[in-house]
Amino acid sequence: MLVEKSDDKLIAATADGRADLPAVVAKFEIRRSRFLDPAGKPVRALPDFARDRAEMAALYRGMVLARSFDAKAVALQRTGRLGTFPSALGQEAVAVGIAAAMRRDDVLLPSFREHGAQLWRGVTPVELFLFWGGDERGSNFAQAREDFPICVPVGTHVPHAVGVALAIKLRREDRVAVCAFGDGATSKGDVAEALNIAGAWKLPAVFVINNNRWAISVPVAQQTAAETLAQKAIAAGFDGEQVDGNDVVAMREAVARALAKARAGGGPTLIEALSYRLGDHTTADDASRYRSDSEVSPHWAEEPIGRLRRYLVEEESWTKSDEEGLIDEVASLIDRAAEAYLVFPPPAPEAMFDFTYEILPRDLAEQRREALGAAAE
Amino acid sequence: MPEISLVQAINLALARAMADDETVIVLGEDVAAEGGVFRATEGLLDRFGPERILDAPLAEGAIAGLSVGLAAQGFRPVAEIQFTGFIYPAIDQLVNHASRLRTRTRGRLTCPMVLRSPCGGGIRAIEHHSESPEAMFAHVPGLRVVIPSSPARAYGLLLAAIRDPDPVVFLEPTRLYRAAREEVEDDGAALPLDRCFVLREGSDLTLVSWGAMIRETLEAAELLAAEGISAEVVDIATVKPLDTEGLLASVGKTGRCVIVHEAPVTGGVGGEIAARLAERALVSLLAPIERVAGWDTVMPSPRLERYYLPSAARIAAAARRALAYQ
C-alpha cells in the first residue's frame, strides 16, 4: 500500500499553475499477490518455505484433510446424523494458509468456514463433528485452548479479536490475534468498528476476509460499491491487500508477512482472500435458486487443491503413490473420527445449567433439579 | 470515615479493584482524561496509567465486544457505556457472546466482564438519557444484573461484580449519583450478588423496589408510618438473580406487597417478582399484589418526566389499596 499524506511533494504538485484543482492529500493503492497460477505454475519466485518439500506437502495435506472433513460432514448431514453444515468447498487454501503461517500460541478467531485452519491447529475432527452435531463439548478444544469457538452470528467475533490483541499488547507478548470472516461480514458495523479500533490502537491483529463472492444469495457486487474489500483497512488507517485465495502459497506468505509485522509492533493488516464458494452456503441452502452452473463452473479451474497438486507433480515429483497414500491416510482418519463422533456418549442434561454461570444461582439450581426430575421420568 | 456520594463510591470501588487486581482494566468513552462524564473514573488515569484505563473510540458495540476478547484472555474489563440510551449496540455482544461464552465452550473460555452504565430518569437530561432497561438484561441467561441504591451498596456490589467470574450489567441510578452521602469504608468487602436488602422493617406490608425508586419508596413508607401503617422496604439490588427467598421471607410475614419500579410496567421485573410471589406465597397473600411502575410510554423528555416517574404519593396510595382489600 502506498500512502502519501499532505506532504510537500503533493502540495508542490498542485502549485504548478493549476490552482483550480483541489490538492491531493492522500493516495492509496491496493496490491494483489499470487505465486501459483491456476495451472500450478509459479508466476514469480516462490517464498522460502516453498523450497521445503515437506512443508509444501503439509499444505497440500491440510487442504485435502479439510475437504475430506467437509465431504464427510455433508454426507453425515444428508443422512440425518449431523446438523446444518456450511461447506468450505473450494476455500481450503484460505483456511490452511492462515493456520500454516500462525504460531501455535497465536489466537485464532474463526467464523464458520475455517475448519481447515482449526484442524491444522489441533482441533480434532471429532470436536468439529460434535459442534456441528449440536454438542457444545465440540468447542471445548483439547488443543488450541485459547482459540475462539466457531462464530455463527456474522462478523460479531471481529471485535473479540480486538480485545484479544489488546490483551496481548498490554502483556507485551509477541503473539497475534488472527480473525477470519466472510465478504458479507464486511457490511457489518462490528467489522468497521473493530478495524477502526485495531488501527487506532495499533494492535497485533491480522484480519482475513474470505471473499468467496457470495453471502448466501447476495454476490459481493451487491454487498458493496467498494472496488475491493481490502480497502476497508485504508479508512481504518492500516494496510489492506488482496491475495489469490486459491493459491495456498500466496495465502501463507501474505499471512506470514502480516504476522511478522504485527509481532514487530507494526499493527494490524487486512487481507482479502479472493476465493470462490463452489458449494451451497450450507446444507440447508440450494444455490441453484440464485446462481447458474455457468456462473460456478469456470471457478473449478481455479480451485486450490488441484492447483497445488499440479505444482507438486511438476516441481516436487509428487507421485501417484504419494497421492494415493495421502488420500488413504486422510480418509481413514476422517472415517475413524466420524465413527468416534457417532458413538460419542450423549451430553448430560444438567450440563446446560452447569455452564451458564460458574456459581449457580439458587433459582437456577431449583430449575436444574426440576429439569433432572423431568428427564428421569 | 468520610461521607461520600454514590458516584464517589463507584470511583472508590473501581480504584480498590484496580489496586487489588492488575487484570482489572477500565475502558469506555471519555473515561480516562475526562474521568467520565459523571466523574465516576476521575483520578484513575493519574493513579493507574493509560494501560489500565483506556479511552475507547466511540463504538459501544465494539467496547462490549472487545471486552469479551479481553475477558477471554484473563483480564477483567470494566467497560462504561455513557448512558443506557447508548447501550443497545452492546446488547448483541452481551446476548450472543458475553453471556454464553462459558456455556458454548463448556468453561474453556469465560467472560468476567462488567458493563457499567448510568440509568434512569429524574435529572432533566435530554432524550435517550433516562431509560431503565434492566428487564431486557434480566431476560438474558448467563448475565447478572445489579442496581445499587446507596453509596455503601454501590461500593460493595461493584466490587462483587468485578470479582464475579461471569458478565455483570451494573446499572447506576443517575439520579442518586450525588443525591445523598453516607460513610463508606474502603475495606474491599464485597456484598453478595444474590441477596436483597431489607432497608426498613415493617409488619403491615412489603414495599419492593430497587435503584433510584428506593428514595420514593422510603418516602412512601414514612407517609404510611404517619398514618400508623408499618411498611417493610426491600431493596432488590440484584435484579438477576432475584433473591426469591428474601422476598418470600418479607411477604410471608406481611401478606401484602407493592412493587415499585421506574421502568415501564409491561414486561418489567415487577411482573417476574409478582409471578414468583403468586407461585410461592399465594397462601400468605392477604391482598392482590400491586405494581407501581413507569407507564408503557416512551420515557418522556424532562418537561413531562415528573408525571412519568412513580411518586411517593402513588406508592402510598397503592399501599392503602392493598391494606383496604378485604
Interface residues (C-beta under 8 A of the other chain):
Chain A: V107 L109 E136 R137 S139 N140 F141 R145 E146 F148 P149 P153 T156 H157 V158 P159 H160 A161 V162 G163 V164 A165 L166 A167 I168 L170 A177 G189 D190 E193 A194 N196 I197 A200 A351 M352 F355 T356 Y357 E358 I359 P361 R362 D363 L364
Chain B: I25 E51 A56 P57 A59 G61 A62 A64 G65 L66 S67 V68 G69 L70 A71 A72 Q73 G74 F75 P77 P89 D92 Q93 N96 H97 R102 T103 R104 T105 R106 G107 R108 L109 T110 P141 G142 R144 D164 P165 D166 D194 P241 L242 T244 E245
